[in-house]
């Protein structure tokens, strides 16, 4: 009898999981967007540091909540996925916080890289590990020499991939596809690596990747990216104007330029990146709502996506600082206000699009994405420097 009762309770829990999760989400969103500015900044940073120390919440890959519930039971207590780009965004934010968070940042780095020999504890197989590497090399708390072996491994992996396939695919299981995500994840790292360790060939590799995407993956009329293109056919893949895809293109240009400006020489590449950046940011501004909302599909003014909004707010803030551009600053500020309006009372930025299922298959779930937290704080850090 006891066994039957337990089984019934398990079945009820599984069948009712949607309801319980919806109820929890609803409760968490009570009084959303009502934090005063100083409290908002304090609480968003508190959440950030909590995730750096204890691990960020996993971003759901499957919109089927019952599948995710069963997966959580099966994998309880295990690290089931490594989302480098989420941790990369947390590092970006931490680097601009005024107080010393070196202990927390070094702790996060040591989860992935051995303190003994500077090598990866587990060699990454995901493209977004390059984005994590970029943030490690950019961090004021990390000694670039102590992590050089891991950085060399990642740079060499990307170089081999480019040599094998002509340019870097997002996923070597599908080598004929080029996705915009790769521009944001890989290119800034390649340039930062080249500048840090004096290996200029990686600048050429990054610039070739960016030029290839500008030629084949950008729609000429709007100047917005498609999700990808076929390396053989050169035909666009997915939709034009996917919000986070626009953000990936923006991050790729912004952080590549940021890294390049630290180098001596390379004036041609600096000018080229600046030109591409201004081209995109001038084109993108008309697709941002007056209240700062960035849509999941910007050309159709669809559902909002806080992750795209946060990433673009950071980029516009950086370009505003670099160019002393008041219009870019105002755009970043209104996106920051939008992000404040979707911050839960505990300081968590909400309403981000969930993980992408594939080219043209986008999550319909609006949820917590740690990268949105990181880029929101990174944008706020830059805007505070401008005021």
C-alpha positions as CSV (number, residue, x, y, z in Angstrom):
1,X,0.0,0.0,0.0
2,X,2.8,2.4,0.9
3,X,4.6,1.7,-2.4
4,X,1.3,2.4,-4.3
5,X,0.8,5.6,-2.4
6,X,4.4,6.7,-3.2
7,X,4.0,5.9,-6.9
8,X,0.7,7.9,-7.0
9,X,2.4,10.9,-5.4
10,X,5.3,10.7,-7.9
11,X,2.7,10.6,-10.8
12,X,0.8,13.5,-9.4
13,X,4.1,15.5,-9.0
14,X,5.1,14.8,-12.6
15,X,1.6,15.6,-14.0
16,X,1.3,18.7,-11.9
17,X,4.8,20.0,-12.5
18,X,3.7,22.5,-15.1
19,X,1.2,24.0,-12.6
20,X,3.8,24.1,-9.7
21,X,6.4,25.7,-11.9
22,X,4.0,28.2,-13.3
23,X,2.8,29.1,-9.8
24,X,6.4,29.5,-8.6
25,X,7.2,31.7,-11.6
26,X,4.1,33.8,-11.0
27,X,5.0,34.3,-7.4
28,X,8.6,35.3,-8.2
29,X,7.3,37.9,-10.6
30,X,5.1,39.7,-8.0
31,X,6.3,43.3,-7.8
32,X,8.7,42.8,-10.7
33,X,10.5,45.9,-11.8
34,X,9.9,47.9,-8.7
35,X,13.3,48.1,-7.1
36,X,14.8,51.6,-6.5
37,X,17.9,52.2,-8.4
38,X,20.5,51.6,-5.7
39,X,18.7,48.5,-4.4
40,X,18.4,47.2,-8.0
41,X,22.2,47.6,-8.5
42,X,23.0,46.0,-5.1
43,X,20.6,43.0,-5.6
44,X,21.5,42.3,-9.2
45,X,25.2,42.2,-8.2
46,X,24.4,40.0,-5.3
47,X,22.7,37.5,-7.6
48,X,25.7,37.7,-10.0
49,X,28.2,36.9,-7.3
50,X,26.0,34.1,-5.9
51,X,26.0,32.4,-9.4
52,X,29.8,32.9,-9.8
53,X,30.4,31.2,-6.5
54,X,27.7,28.5,-6.5
55,X,27.1,28.0,-10.2
56,X,24.6,29.6,-12.5
57,X,21.2,28.0,-13.1
58,X,21.0,25.8,-16.1
59,X,19.2,27.3,-19.1
60,X,16.5,24.9,-20.3
61,X,17.2,23.3,-23.7
62,X,13.8,21.6,-24.0
63,X,10.6,23.6,-23.6
64,X,8.8,20.4,-22.4
65,X,8.8,20.9,-18.7
66,X,7.9,17.3,-17.8
67,X,11.0,16.1,-19.7
68,X,13.0,18.7,-17.8
69,X,11.5,17.5,-14.5
70,X,12.4,13.9,-15.1
71,X,15.9,15.0,-16.3
72,X,16.4,16.9,-13.0
73,X,15.5,13.8,-11.0
74,X,17.8,11.6,-13.0
75,X,20.7,14.1,-12.7
76,X,20.1,15.5,-9.3
77,X,23.4,16.6,-7.7
78,X,25.3,16.3,-11.0
79,X,26.9,19.0,-13.2
80,X,24.9,18.1,-16.3
81,X,26.0,20.8,-18.7
82,X,28.8,23.4,-19.0
83,X,27.5,26.7,-20.4
84,X,30.6,28.6,-21.0
85,X,28.9,31.7,-22.5
86,X,26.8,32.1,-19.4
87,X,29.8,32.1,-17.1
88,X,31.6,34.4,-19.6
89,X,28.9,37.0,-19.2
90,X,29.2,36.7,-15.4
91,X,32.9,37.3,-15.7
92,X,32.4,40.4,-17.9
93,X,30.1,41.9,-15.3
94,X,32.3,41.1,-12.4
95,X,35.3,42.8,-14.0
96,X,33.5,46.2,-13.9
97,X,32.2,46.0,-10.3
98,X,33.8,48.5,-8.1
99,X,34.5,46.3,-5.1
100,X,37.2,43.6,-5.2
101,X,35.7,40.3,-6.4
102,X,39.0,38.6,-7.2
103,X,38.4,35.7,-5.0
104,X,35.1,34.9,-6.6
105,X,36.5,35.3,-10.1
106,X,39.5,33.2,-9.5
107,X,37.3,30.5,-7.9
108,X,35.2,30.4,-11.1
109,X,38.3,30.1,-13.3
110,X,39.7,27.3,-11.2
111,X,36.6,25.2,-11.8
112,X,37.7,24.9,-15.4
113,X,41.5,25.4,-15.4
114,X,44.1,23.8,-13.2
115,X,46.0,26.1,-10.9
116,X,49.0,23.7,-11.1
117,X,49.7,23.8,-14.8
118,X,47.2,26.2,-16.4
119,X,45.6,23.5,-18.5
120,X,41.9,22.7,-18.9
121,X,40.7,20.2,-16.3
122,X,38.4,18.9,-19.1
123,X,39.2,19.9,-22.6
124,X,36.3,21.9,-24.0
125,X,34.4,20.7,-27.0
126,X,32.0,23.6,-27.3
127,X,32.3,26.8,-29.3
128,X,31.3,29.0,-26.4
129,X,34.4,28.1,-24.4
130,X,36.2,30.7,-26.6
131,X,34.0,33.4,-25.2
132,X,34.9,32.3,-21.7
133,X,38.5,32.4,-22.6
134,X,38.1,36.0,-23.9
135,X,36.7,37.1,-20.6
136,X,39.5,35.3,-18.7
137,X,42.1,37.1,-20.7
138,X,40.2,40.4,-20.2
139,X,39.8,40.0,-16.4
140,X,41.9,42.2,-14.2
141,X,42.0,39.4,-11.7
142,X,43.5,36.7,-13.9
143,X,47.2,36.4,-14.8
144,X,47.3,35.6,-18.5
145,X,50.6,33.7,-18.2
146,X,49.2,31.3,-15.6
147,X,46.3,30.2,-18.0
148,X,48.4,30.3,-21.2
149,X,48.3,26.5,-21.8
150,X,44.5,26.4,-21.8
151,X,44.3,29.5,-24.0
152,X,46.8,27.9,-26.4
153,X,44.7,24.8,-26.6
154,X,41.5,26.7,-27.4
155,X,43.2,29.0,-30.0
156,X,44.8,26.0,-31.7
157,X,41.5,24.1,-31.7
158,X,39.8,27.0,-33.6
159,X,42.8,27.3,-36.0
160,X,42.6,23.6,-36.9
161,X,38.9,23.9,-37.4
162,X,39.4,26.8,-39.8
163,X,42.1,25.0,-41.7
164,X,40.0,21.8,-42.0
165,X,36.7,23.5,-43.1
166,X,37.8,26.8,-44.7
167,X,36.5,28.8,-41.7
168,X,35.2,28.0,-38.3
169,X,31.9,26.1,-38.0
170,X,29.8,26.5,-34.9
171,X,29.6,22.8,-34.5
172,X,32.0,20.3,-36.2
173,X,29.1,17.8,-36.4
174,X,27.6,20.1,-39.0
175,X,30.7,21.6,-40.7
176,X,28.9,23.1,-43.6
177,X,26.9,25.6,-41.5
178,X,28.2,29.0,-40.4
179,X,26.3,30.6,-37.5
180,X,26.3,34.1,-36.3
181,X,26.9,32.9,-32.7
182,X,30.5,32.0,-33.7
183,X,31.2,35.6,-34.5
184,X,30.4,36.6,-30.9
185,X,31.9,33.6,-29.2
186,X,35.2,33.0,-31.2
187,X,36.4,36.2,-32.9
188,X,36.9,38.4,-29.9
189,X,38.9,35.7,-28.2
190,X,41.1,35.1,-31.3
191,X,42.0,38.8,-31.4
192,X,42.5,39.0,-27.6
193,X,44.7,35.9,-27.7
194,X,46.8,37.4,-30.6
195,X,47.3,40.7,-28.8
196,X,48.0,39.1,-25.4
197,X,50.6,36.6,-26.6
198,X,51.9,38.3,-29.7
199,X,50.6,35.8,-32.3
200,X,49.2,37.9,-35.1
201,X,48.0,35.0,-37.3
202,X,45.0,34.7,-35.0
203,X,44.0,38.3,-35.9
204,X,43.9,37.3,-39.5
205,X,41.8,34.2,-38.6
206,X,39.3,36.3,-36.8
207,X,39.0,39.0,-39.4
208,X,38.5,36.4,-42.2
209,X,35.7,34.9,-40.2
210,X,34.0,38.3,-39.7
211,X,34.5,39.3,-43.4
212,X,33.0,36.0,-44.5
213,X,30.0,36.5,-42.4
214,X,29.5,40.1,-43.4
215,X,29.6,39.0,-47.1
216,X,27.3,36.0,-46.8
217,X,25.4,36.2,-43.6
218,X,24.2,39.8,-43.5
219,X,21.0,41.0,-45.3
220,X,22.1,44.0,-47.3
221,X,18.9,46.1,-47.0
222,X,18.6,45.9,-43.2
223,X,22.2,45.2,-42.3
224,X,20.9,42.6,-39.9
225,X,22.3,39.0,-39.6
226,X,20.7,35.8,-40.6
227,X,21.0,33.0,-38.1
228,X,23.6,31.4,-40.5
229,X,24.5,30.5,-44.0
230,X,25.6,27.4,-45.8
231,X,29.4,27.3,-46.5
232,X,28.9,25.5,-49.9
233,X,25.7,27.1,-51.2
234,X,26.2,30.5,-49.4
235,X,22.4,30.6,-49.0
236,X,21.1,32.2,-45.8
237,X,19.8,29.9,-43.0
238,X,17.2,30.6,-40.4
239,X,15.6,34.0,-40.1
240,X,17.0,37.5,-40.5
241,X,16.7,39.6,-37.4
242,X,16.7,37.0,-34.7
243,X,17.2,39.2,-31.6
244,X,19.9,37.2,-30.0
245,X,21.5,36.7,-33.4
246,X,21.7,40.5,-33.7
247,X,23.3,40.6,-30.3
248,X,25.9,37.9,-31.3
249,X,26.9,40.0,-34.3
250,X,27.1,43.1,-32.1
251,X,29.2,41.3,-29.4
252,X,31.5,39.9,-32.1
253,X,32.2,43.4,-33.5
254,X,32.3,45.3,-30.2
255,X,34.6,43.0,-28.3
256,X,36.8,42.3,-31.3
257,X,37.2,46.0,-31.7
258,X,37.8,46.4,-28.0
259,X,40.6,43.8,-28.1
260,X,42.1,45.2,-31.3
261,X,42.4,48.7,-29.8
262,X,44.8,47.3,-27.2
263,X,47.3,46.4,-30.0
264,X,50.0,48.4,-31.6
265,X,49.4,48.8,-35.3
266,X,46.7,46.9,-37.2
267,X,45.2,50.2,-38.1
268,X,43.5,48.8,-41.2
269,X,41.7,46.1,-39.1
270,X,40.8,48.7,-36.4
271,X,39.2,51.0,-39.0
272,X,37.4,48.0,-40.6
273,X,35.9,46.8,-37.3
274,X,34.9,50.4,-36.4
275,X,33.2,50.8,-39.8
276,X,31.3,47.5,-39.5
277,X,30.3,48.4,-35.9
278,X,28.8,51.8,-36.8
279,X,27.1,50.3,-39.8
280,X,25.3,47.8,-37.7
281,X,24.5,49.9,-34.6
282,X,23.1,52.7,-36.8
283,X,20.9,50.1,-38.6
284,X,19.9,48.3,-35.4
285,X,18.6,51.3,-33.5
286,X,15.3,51.6,-35.4
287,X,14.4,48.1,-34.3
288,X,14.6,48.9,-30.6
289,X,11.3,50.0,-29.1
290,X,11.0,53.4,-27.5
291,X,10.8,51.8,-24.1
292,X,14.0,49.8,-24.7
293,X,12.5,46.5,-25.6
294,X,14.4,44.2,-28.0
295,X,12.2,41.6,-29.6
296,X,12.9,37.9,-30.1
297,X,12.4,38.6,-33.8
298,X,13.2,42.3,-34.3
299,X,11.7,42.6,-37.8
300,X,8.3,41.4,-36.7
301,X,8.1,43.2,-33.3
302,X,7.4,40.0,-31.5
303,X,8.0,38.8,-27.9
304,X,10.6,40.6,-25.8
305,X,14.0,39.0,-25.1
306,X,16.0,40.4,-22.1
307,X,19.1,38.5,-23.1
308,X,19.3,40.3,-26.5
309,X,18.4,43.6,-24.8
310,X,21.2,43.2,-22.2
311,X,23.8,42.2,-24.8
312,X,22.9,45.1,-27.1
313,X,22.8,47.6,-24.2
314,X,26.4,46.6,-23.3
315,X,27.5,47.1,-26.9
316,X,25.8,50.5,-27.3
317,X,27.3,51.6,-24.0
318,X,30.8,50.6,-25.1
319,X,30.4,52.3,-28.5
320,X,29.0,55.4,-26.8
321,X,32.1,55.6,-24.5
322,X,34.5,55.0,-27.4
323,X,32.9,57.4,-29.8
324,X,31.5,59.9,-27.3
325,X,28.2,59.3,-29.0
326,X,25.2,60.6,-27.0
327,X,22.6,58.9,-29.2
328,X,24.2,55.5,-28.5
329,X,24.3,56.3,-24.8
330,X,20.6,57.2,-24.8
331,X,19.8,53.9,-26.5
332,X,21.8,51.9,-24.0
333,X,20.2,53.8,-21.1
334,X,16.6,53.1,-22.3
335,X,17.5,49.4,-22.7
336,X,18.8,49.5,-19.1
337,X,15.5,50.9,-18.0
338,X,13.7,48.1,-19.7
339,X,15.9,45.6,-18.0
340,X,15.2,47.2,-14.6
341,X,11.5,46.8,-15.4
342,X,11.9,43.0,-15.8
343,X,14.1,42.5,-12.7
344,X,12.5,40.4,-10.0
345,X,12.4,41.7,-6.5
346,X,15.4,39.4,-5.5
347,X,17.5,41.0,-8.2
348,X,17.2,38.4,-11.0
349,X,16.7,39.7,-14.6
350,X,13.8,37.8,-16.1
351,X,12.0,37.3,-19.4
352,X,14.9,36.0,-21.6
353,X,14.4,33.7,-24.5
354,X,15.4,30.1,-23.6
355,X,18.1,28.2,-25.3
356,X,17.9,27.8,-29.1
357,X,16.8,24.3,-30.3
358,X,18.5,24.7,-33.7
359,X,18.5,26.9,-36.8
360,X,15.0,28.4,-37.1
361,X,13.8,26.7,-33.9
362,X,13.6,29.2,-31.1
363,X,12.4,28.6,-27.6
364,X,9.0,30.1,-26.8
365,X,9.9,30.1,-23.1
366,X,10.7,33.4,-21.3
367,X,12.9,32.5,-18.4
368,X,16.0,33.3,-16.4
369,X,19.2,33.3,-18.5
370,X,22.4,34.0,-16.5
371,X,24.0,35.8,-19.5
372,X,21.3,38.5,-19.3
373,X,22.2,39.1,-15.7
374,X,25.9,39.5,-16.7
375,X,25.4,41.8,-19.6
376,X,22.9,43.9,-17.8
377,X,25.4,44.6,-15.1
378,X,28.2,45.1,-17.6
379,X,26.1,47.7,-19.4
380,X,25.3,49.4,-16.1
381,X,29.0,49.5,-15.2
382,X,29.9,51.2,-18.5
383,X,27.0,53.7,-18.3
384,X,28.0,54.6,-14.8
385,X,31.5,55.5,-16.2
386,X,29.8,57.8,-18.7
387,X,27.8,59.8,-16.0
